[in-house]
Structure formats: structure tokens, C-alpha cells
Amino acid sequence: MPPPQTLRKAYVGPAQSLRRVWRVGDSVPVTVSLPAPYVDALDELVRRGVYRSRSEAIREAIRELLKRGFPDLYQELVGGEG
């Protein structure tokens, strides 16, 4: 795993540098603030067994956002995998 400053630099740079550094399946910790009702909804989805974790639900939401709203970006960054 690259040192932290490399991680930060890779995610600030152009999409091409992202592709060189990361592959589908690599995970990078990200801190995000959400409204309490969203967190409650995530926890309920996990409790119901729809997702195994908050992270899994958020990954799926981002994947669907990219696939549906930004298919060109999805193809460029992910290559249609995932």
C-alpha cells in the first residue's frame, strides 16, 4: 500500500493517475459526514440484512450513481467492473 501522501495525491490528480494507482477492489478509508436520518436508514438496511455493512451500502450507492448518472466516468475509472 502506498504511503499516505501518495494516496492523497492520487485522489486529487486526474482520473488517469487514479487508474494507475488503484484497481477495482482496492479500498481506501474515507471519512464522510451524513445527516442522522441517513445513518439510521443505513443501519436499518444492515439490520434487515440487505447489506452486510454501512460501507457495502455506500459502495453500492456510489457504484449505481456512477453507472446511471455518469456512465462515461464509470467506464473510464472502473472499466465496467464491479
N, C-alpha and C positions, 0 to 999 in steps of 0.2 A: 504494500500500500504506500502511495507517495506521501511525503511529509505534508503536514497541514498547509503550509504556504503554497505548495503545488496544487492541492485540492482547491483552495480558494481561487488561485489564478486560473485554473482550468474552467471553473464555473463562471468566471467573469468574461472570459475570452469568447471568440466566435464559435459557432457550432462545430466547425471543423476541428478545433482543438479538443472539444468535448469527445468527439468520436475517437480521436487518437488515444485519449486517456482512459475512457470508460467503455465498458461493454455492457450489453443488456444483462441484468442480473447483479451487477455491482451495486452496492448500497452505500449511500453517503448520508450520515446523520444530518438532519435539518431541523432547526427549531422554528416552530410556527405558532402564532397566537390565533386562537379561534374563539368566536362567541360561545358562551357556555351552552346554549341550546344545541350547537353543532357537536360539541363534545358529548353531550348527553345522547344525541342521536347516534354518534359513532359507537358509544358504549352499548347502546341498546342493540345495534346491529351485531356487535360482537357477542353480547349476551344471548341473542337469538341464534347464534351460530352461522349467521350469514357470512361473516368474515372471522378469521382467526385472531385478528388484532386490529387496533386502530391503524397501524401502518399499512396493513394489507388493504383496508378500505380506502385509505387516502391514495395509495398507489393505483388502485383500480380507478378511482375518480379522475386522477390526473391522466392516466392512460386513455380513458374514454373521452376526456376533454380534448386531448391532442388528436385522437383518431377521428372524432366527429367534427371538431371545430377548426382544426389546423392539420389536415391530413398531410400536406406537403412537409411541414415541420416534423411531424411524426415520422414520416418516411426518412427524412434527412437524418434525424437524430437517433432513431431507434431501428431504422431499416425494416420496419414492418414486423419486427419480432415482438414477443411479449404480449 
